Amino acid sequence: MSGFVDTARRVIGIEAEALRQLGASLDASFDRAVDLLLAARGRVIVSGMGKSGHIARKIAATLASTGTPAHFVHPAEASHGDLGMMAQGDVVLVLSNSGETPELADLVAYTRRFAIPLIGVASNADSTLLKQSDVALVLPRAEEACGTGIVPTSSTTMTLALGDALAVALMQHRAFTPERFREFHPGGKLGARLSRVRDLMHTGESLPLVTAATPMSEALIEISRKGFGVAGVLGAGGGLAGIITDGDLRRKMEGLLSHEAGDVMTPDPMTIAPDALAETAVAVMNQHKITCLFALEEGGDGRPLGLIHIHDCLRAGLG
């Protein structure tokens, strides 16, 4: 086996051990940090320099996408006007492996001057950053995975994991739901998976609907005009009584035009609620080998509110 694979396994093993040490080291300071973040009336300001800055950006993005308003402030830019992005009511989370990063001095001093709560993350409990912090989160003195001890590897992995732990703790306290998560992730595969049927369904005049008494000659025109390959059949009260599909047309082919829609339809078709996940609609369509579902409000009057087609789901990235 290639020596590069051996190197990769060694690096991953060292970083995994660092994460184990981090988990074992957590104490009441973590609880105090979460309480401080929950009490924030404003935003969480996350900052760090160099590699810690890259991790800080990711942590800020994770917090913001999971219900905790947050943004990243570059410490060097903070000294040239961006300190104004922080205000009373905010909480500041500062990352620095050494805790002595000189570019952080103005930012830390600003939090002290204006009584803005500060959470510090560093590996040196006696560092300037942690001594100045309202809550100090101390990283274990774990071995860096580079072999020389000078390249941030294990230390940045621990900091990233600690940020994830803070974000998830906040999510759990706030009972953050997949529905709210989709509000912050409307695009991409994740957004598609969290889409509701009502987000994708066709409504209004685009729905292919006939009554049970509609002659099949007119029902065929409706099926062709709306382009879904089906027609919903409404009963006397306006509720969905049945559906006409290609299969129904083939079964009634002989003398088809002499029938009314109610004679040809399949009664009590599969339906779905508008608030159901679109992914659930795909599963139902695949299971029953059908291409579309009418959407009916649960506990409603049975009137079709929309129609979702498998092609809509595929275009959205599902299936």
Secondary structure as UniProt FT lines:
FT   HELIX           3..25
FT   HELIX           28..38
FT   STRAND          44..48
FT   HELIX           51..65
FT   TURN            66..67
FT   STRAND          70..72
FT   HELIX           75..78
FT   TURN            79..81
FT   HELIX           82..85
FT   TURN            88..89
FT   STRAND          91..95
FT   HELIX           102..104
FT   HELIX           105..113
FT   TURN            114..115
FT   STRAND          118..122
FT   TURN            125..126
FT   HELIX           128..132
FT   STRAND          135..138
FT   TURN            145..146
FT   HELIX           154..174
FT   HELIX           178..184
FT   HELIX           188..193
FT   HELIX           197..200
FT   HELIX           204..206
FT   STRAND          209..211
FT   TURN            212..213
FT   HELIX           216..226
FT   STRAND          231..234
FT   TURN            236..237
FT   STRAND          240..244
FT   HELIX           246..251
FT   TURN            254..255
FT   HELIX           256..258
FT   HELIX           261..264
FT   STRAND          266..267
FT   STRAND          271..272
FT   TURN            274..275
FT   HELIX           278..288
FT   STRAND          292..296
FT   TURN            298..299
FT   STRAND          304..309
FT   HELIX           310..315
FT   TURN            316..317
//
